[in-house]
Amino acid sequence: MKTSTFRIVPLPTEVAERARRAVKAGAADHAVVIADSPTSYPCRHCLRFARPGERMILFPYAAIPPGHAYSESGPIFVHADACERYSATREYPHELRNGRAFRAYNARYDMIDAEVANGSEPEAIVEKLLQNPETTFVDARSVTRGCFTFRVQRA
């Protein structure tokens, strides 16, 4: 097996825990939803799809910090109950191989390239985007909804 030149960075545990506390406190911008499809509710913390019937928290998240031209807040999901953070960071998450777009950013958080995985191997797209020396990180996003999924950095 070829060693990847990248590292998958799932949502930090602190962000997932903060979302769980916020929904318990009744935050207006946090909602509990019940997964009703096996491929529609990807948890950004464990990087697996929720099984139908699992409770998920839907809340806004800004992957690019405010104050930058490409900053945007969009909805993401985490499991309502604690889940283990994705730890196979040298391997692309199996459940999220399809339906992803990849955006490359420089150190100033400017988007400098983007590509959709249309039947391509996502690893090859990530590797290609990281070949540009100006690329600092790549964000994987949902093709259909545009929502942030996870970050990719050089290993």
C-alpha positions in Angstrom: 0.0 0.0 0.0 1.4 3.4 -1.0 1.9 5.9 1.8 -0.2 9.0 1.2 1.4 12.4 1.2 -1.6 13.9 3.0 -3.3 13.7 6.3 -7.1 13.8 6.9 -8.2 16.3 9.5 -11.7 15.7 10.8 -13.7 18.2 12.8 -12.0 18.8 16.2 -13.5 17.0 19.2 -13.9 20.3 21.0 -16.2 21.6 18.1 -18.3 18.4 18.2 -18.6 18.7 22.0 -19.5 22.4 21.8 -22.3 21.5 19.4 -23.6 18.8 21.8 -23.6 21.3 24.6 -25.3 24.0 22.5 -28.1 21.7 21.4 -28.8 20.7 25.0 -28.9 24.4 26.0 -31.5 25.1 23.3 -29.3 27.1 20.9 -31.6 28.3 18.1 -29.0 27.5 15.4 -28.5 23.9 16.5 -31.1 21.2 15.8 -31.4 17.4 16.4 -32.4 15.5 13.4 -33.0 11.8 12.9 -31.1 10.2 10.0 -33.5 8.7 7.5 -31.1 7.6 4.8 -27.8 5.6 5.0 -25.9 8.1 2.9 -27.2 11.6 3.7 -25.9 12.5 7.2 -22.1 12.4 7.3 -20.6 13.1 10.8 -17.7 15.5 10.4 -16.1 14.1 13.6 -16.0 10.3 13.0 -16.3 10.7 9.2 -18.9 8.0 8.7 -22.5 8.3 7.6 -25.2 8.1 10.3 -27.3 4.9 10.2 -31.0 5.5 9.8 -32.5 6.2 13.2 -29.4 7.8 14.6 -29.7 11.3 16.1 -27.5 13.9 14.5 -26.9 17.6 15.4 -27.2 20.0 12.5 -25.4 23.3 13.1 -23.5 26.1 11.2 -19.8 25.8 10.8 -17.2 28.1 9.2 -14.2 26.1 7.9 -12.5 29.3 6.7 -12.3 31.9 9.5 -14.4 35.1 9.3 -12.6 38.1 7.8 -11.4 36.3 4.7 -13.0 36.5 1.2 -13.8 32.8 1.1 -15.2 32.5 4.6 -18.6 31.0 4.6 -20.8 29.4 7.3 -22.6 26.3 6.2 -24.6 23.4 7.9 -22.8 20.3 9.0 -23.7 17.2 11.1 -22.1 15.5 14.1 -23.5 12.6 16.0 -25.7 13.7 18.9 -24.1 11.1 21.1 -20.3 11.1 21.5 -18.4 9.3 18.7 -14.8 8.5 18.2 -12.9 11.0 16.1 -11.6 9.6 12.8 -8.1 8.4 13.5 -6.9 6.7 10.3 -5.7 10.1 9.1 -3.3 8.7 6.5 -6.2 6.9 4.7 -9.0 8.6 2.8 -12.4 7.9 4.6 -14.0 4.9 2.9 -17.6 6.0 3.4 -16.9 9.5 1.8 -15.2 8.4 -1.4 -18.1 9.6 -3.6 -19.9 12.9 -3.9 -17.0 15.2 -2.9 -15.6 18.4 -4.3 -12.1 19.5 -3.3 -11.1 23.1 -2.9 -7.4 24.1 -2.5 -6.5 27.1 -0.4 -3.3 29.1 0.1 -1.9 30.4 3.4 -4.1 33.5 3.2 -7.3 31.3 2.9 -7.7 32.2 -0.8 -9.2 29.4 -2.9 -6.6 28.8 -5.6 -8.0 25.6 -7.3 -10.9 23.2 -7.1 -11.9 19.9 -8.6 -14.8 17.5 -8.4 -14.3 13.8 -8.0 -16.4 12.5 -10.9 -15.7 8.8 -10.6 -12.0 9.6 -10.0 -10.1 8.4 -7.1 -10.3 11.1 -4.5 -6.7 10.4 -3.4 -5.4 11.3 -6.9 -7.3 14.6 -6.8 -6.0 15.5 -3.4 -2.4 14.6 -4.4 -2.7 16.7 -7.6 -4.0 19.7 -5.7 -1.2 19.4 -3.1 1.4 19.3 -5.8 1.0 23.1 -6.1 3.5 24.5 -3.7 1.1 27.4 -2.9 -1.6 25.0 -1.6 -1.6 25.0 2.2 -4.7 22.8 2.6 -7.6 21.2 0.7 -11.2 21.1 2.0 -13.4 18.3 1.0 -17.0 19.4 0.5 -20.3 17.8 -0.5 -20.9 18.1 -4.3 -24.7 18.3 -3.9 -25.0 20.6 -0.9 -21.6 22.3 -0.8 -21.2 21.6 2.9 -17.7 21.3 4.5 -16.8 17.6 5.1 -13.1 17.5 6.3 -9.8 19.2 5.7 -6.7 17.6 4.1 -3.2 18.8 4.9 0.3 17.6 3.8 1.6 14.7 5.9 
